[in-house]
């Protein structure tokens, strides 16, 4: 019976019968893995806190025929600020959903693991979880090889001029006025592209210095929603829920 250790972030947890749960982890050593947590929903279980979503935990795992299982675990970080703020909790769920949807099981990616941890830490303390989420989305796509082209027209290689530009999720970046015909694209201000470029190139602990207007935030949201949906081949459930909340708030203002 082989045992092995991993340091992992708990992305999500799915309830099974008999107080068991299946956890999706993103580990430093092995990337995304799914494991069985036996009896963790029992009130007497000592593992309950360490297997909550978004926890960073040291796991001792036991290899199994169909699925590995948790032998022991000890939580390192728990990010309590996520659980007292609905926006932060939704963004944390969105980040976990993106990682689960866009990564393959058993494919180690230490840089991505570090980015997930840094993002959860920043979400836990920040007053601007939306901007942290945009930073992670862009960084995730870059790390996975889907970096959007924000420098020129991704179709013809020409310059993209003007105060208004177009972003095509299908093309993978900015498109010039000529190439925008016949492809679905999101119109945005040049300043929005500059903010996205800054997010791609700044460390996460610096982004609280950015002052981003509401129009730029809305445009970034539209761009990233389309871009992520194109690569995921579906829309993030967390984004759908945020859309409903925003619509509800607008109606009742």
C-alpha positions in Angstrom: 0.0 0.0 0.0 1.9 3.1 -1.3 1.7 6.4 0.5 2.8 9.7 -0.9 2.7 13.4 0.2 1.4 16.4 -1.7 0.8 20.1 -0.8 -2.4 21.1 -2.4 -5.2 23.6 -2.7 -8.7 22.1 -2.4 -10.6 23.3 -5.5 -13.9 21.7 -4.8 -15.6 19.0 -2.8 -18.5 16.7 -3.9 -20.6 14.8 -1.4 -20.9 11.1 -1.6 -22.8 8.6 0.6 -21.8 7.5 4.1 -20.2 10.9 4.9 -17.6 10.6 2.2 -16.5 13.3 -0.2 -14.5 13.4 -3.5 -12.1 16.3 -3.5 -10.5 17.9 -6.5 -7.0 19.1 -5.5 -4.4 21.1 -7.3 -1.1 20.0 -5.9 2.4 21.4 -6.2 3.8 18.0 -7.0 1.3 16.4 -9.3 -1.1 19.1 -10.6 -4.8 18.3 -10.5 -5.8 15.1 -8.8 -9.1 13.7 -7.4 -9.1 11.8 -4.1 -11.6 10.2 -1.8 -12.0 11.7 1.7 -13.6 9.0 3.8 -16.0 10.0 6.6 -15.0 13.7 6.5 -18.5 15.1 7.0 -18.9 13.3 10.3 -18.9 15.8 13.3 -16.1 13.8 14.9 -13.8 13.8 11.8 -10.5 15.6 12.5 -10.0 16.1 8.8 -13.1 18.4 8.2 -11.3 21.7 8.4 -8.4 20.7 6.3 -10.5 19.6 3.4 -12.8 22.6 3.0 -12.7 24.3 -0.4 -9.8 26.8 -1.0 -7.8 25.4 2.0 -4.1 24.8 1.4 -3.3 21.5 3.0 -0.5 19.0 3.4 -1.9 15.6 2.4 -0.7 12.1 3.0 -2.4 10.1 0.3 -2.9 6.3 -0.2 -2.8 4.9 -3.7 -6.0 3.0 -4.6 -7.2 0.9 -7.5 -9.7 3.4 -8.8 -9.0 6.5 -6.8 -6.5 7.5 -4.2 -7.7 8.4 -0.7 -6.6 10.6 2.2 -4.7 8.9 4.9 -3.8 12.0 6.9 -4.0 15.8 6.3 -3.1 19.0 8.0 -4.3 22.4 7.0 -1.8 25.2 6.4 -3.9 28.2 5.2 -7.6 28.7 5.3 -8.4 32.3 4.1 -11.3 33.1 6.5 -11.9 36.4 4.7 -13.4 34.5 1.7 -16.2 33.0 3.8 -17.4 36.4 5.2 -17.7 38.2 1.9 -20.0 36.9 -0.9 -18.1 38.6 -3.7 -14.8 37.1 -2.5 -16.4 33.6 -2.1 -17.8 33.8 -5.6 -14.5 34.9 -7.1 -12.7 32.1 -5.3 -15.2 29.6 -6.7 -14.7 31.1 -10.1 -10.9 30.7 -9.9 -11.3 27.1 -8.7 -13.7 26.3 -11.5 -11.4 27.8 -14.2 -8.4 25.7 -12.9 -10.6 22.5 -12.9 -11.9 23.1 -16.4 -8.7 24.2 -18.1 -6.1 21.7 -16.6 -5.6 18.0 -17.1 -5.4 15.5 -14.3 -1.9 14.6 -13.2 -0.1 17.3 -15.1 2.3 19.1 -12.7 2.5 22.9 -13.0 4.3 24.5 -10.1 4.0 28.1 -11.4 0.2 27.7 -11.6 0.1 26.3 -8.1 2.0 29.3 -6.8 -0.3 31.7 -8.7 -3.4 30.0 -7.2 -2.0 30.3 -3.7 -1.0 34.0 -4.2 -4.4 34.8 -5.6 -6.3 33.2 -2.7 -4.1 35.2 -0.3 -4.7 38.4 -2.1 -8.5 37.7 -2.3 -8.5 37.1 1.4 -7.3 40.6 2.3 -8.1 42.8 -0.7 -10.8 45.4 -1.0 -10.9 44.8 -4.8 -11.6 41.1 -5.5 -12.8 41.8 -9.0 -9.4 43.1 -10.1 -7.7 40.2 -8.4 -9.9 37.8 -10.4 -9.1 39.6 -13.7 -5.3 39.3 -12.8 -5.7 35.6 -12.2 -7.7 35.0 -15.4 -5.1 36.6 -17.6 -2.2 35.0 -15.8 -3.9 31.6 -16.0 -4.4 31.9 -19.7 -0.8 33.0 -20.2 0.6 30.0 -18.1 -1.5 27.5 -20.1 -0.4 28.9 -23.5 -3.5 30.9 -24.3 -1.9 34.4 -23.9 -4.1 36.9 -25.7 -2.4 39.1 -28.2 -2.8 42.7 -27.1 -0.1 44.3 -29.2 -1.5 44.2 -32.8 -4.0 42.5 -35.0 -3.8 38.8 -34.3 -5.2 38.0 -37.8 -3.1 40.2 -40.2 -0.3 41.4 -37.9 -1.1 45.0 -38.6 -1.4 47.9 -36.2 -4.6 48.4 -34.3 -5.2 52.1 -34.2 -7.8 54.4 -32.6 -9.3 55.0 -29.2 -11.7 52.2 -29.7 -10.4 48.7 -30.5 -11.9 45.2 -30.9 -11.1 42.0 -29.1 -12.0 38.7 -30.6 -12.1 35.6 -28.4 -12.1 33.3 -31.4 -9.1 35.0 -33.0 -7.2 35.2 -29.7 -6.7 38.9 -29.2 -7.1 42.3 -30.8 -8.3 42.6 -34.4 -8.0 45.6 -36.6 -11.0 47.3 -38.2 -10.7 45.4 -41.4 -10.3 42.0 -39.8 -13.2 42.7 -37.3 -15.7 42.3 -40.1 -17.1 38.7 -40.1 -15.8 37.8 -36.6 -17.5 38.2 -33.3 -15.7 40.7 -31.2 -16.0 42.9 -28.1 -15.5 46.6 -28.5 -13.4 48.3 -25.9 -11.4 51.4 -25.1 -7.6 51.6 -25.7 -7.3 52.3 -22.0 -8.9 48.9 -21.1 -6.3 47.1 -23.2 -3.6 49.1 -21.3 -5.0 47.9 -18.0 -5.1 44.3 -19.2 -1.5 44.6 -20.3 -0.5 46.0 -16.9 -2.2 43.1 -15.1 -0.3 40.6 -17.3 3.0 42.2 -16.4 2.6 43.2 -12.7 2.9 41.0 -9.7 -0.3 40.4 -7.8 0.8 42.4 -4.8 1.1 45.6 -6.9 -2.3 45.6 -8.5 -3.9 47.5 -5.5 -2.1 50.5 -6.9 -4.2 50.5 -10.0 -7.2 52.8 -10.3 -9.5 51.3 -12.9 -12.7 53.1 -14.1 -16.1 51.3 -14.1 -16.3 51.3 -17.9 -12.9 49.6 -18.1 -13.9 47.0 -15.5 -17.1 46.3 -17.5 -15.2 45.9 -20.7 -12.6 43.7 -19.2 -15.3 41.5 -17.7 -17.0 41.2 -21.1 -13.7 40.4 -22.8 -12.6 37.8 -20.3 -16.1 36.2 -20.2 -16.0 35.6 -23.9 -12.4 34.5 -24.0 -12.8 32.0 -21.1 -16.0 30.7 -22.5 -14.3 30.1 -25.9 -11.5 28.0 -24.3 -13.7 26.3 -21.7 -16.5 25.6 -24.3 -19.0 26.7 -21.6 -19.5 29.7 -19.4 -18.3 29.7 -15.8 -21.1 28.9 -13.4 -19.7 31.5 -11.0 -19.8 34.2 -13.8 -23.4 33.2 -14.6 -24.4 33.6 -10.9 -22.6 37.0 -10.8 -24.5 38.1 -13.9 -27.8 37.3 -12.2 -26.7 39.1 -9.0 -25.7 42.2 -11.0 -29.0 42.1 -12.9 -31.0 41.8 -9.7 -29.1 44.7 -8.1 -29.7 46.9 -11.2 -33.4 46.2 -11.2 -33.8 47.0 -7.5 -31.7 50.2 -7.3 
